[in-house]
Amino acid sequence: MTNIAEGFDCDSQIEFARFLGYSRRSAVEMQSLLYAALDIGYINKTTFDTEYQQAEKTKAIIGGLKTSLKKCSVNT
């Protein structure tokens, strides 16, 4: 969320798209950390599945926003 906010305040769509990329990669990092948490028993499989799917949804939303920025820059 903070990467998106920081990118939104940038002066260009290209810069905003770059920060959206950081945000998407942060969601991937979260998924990796979920595996680690599951492996050491910090969370159970149900929690893992729920949070992993939330990260998948987040990645899809960010990807859609990034795609829409590309379409806007082509159409302007």
Summary of the structure (lengths in Angstrom):
residues: 76
radius of gyration: 15.1
end to end distance: 27.2
largest distance: 51.0
contacts: 195
relative contact order: 0.14
helix: 86%
strand: 0%
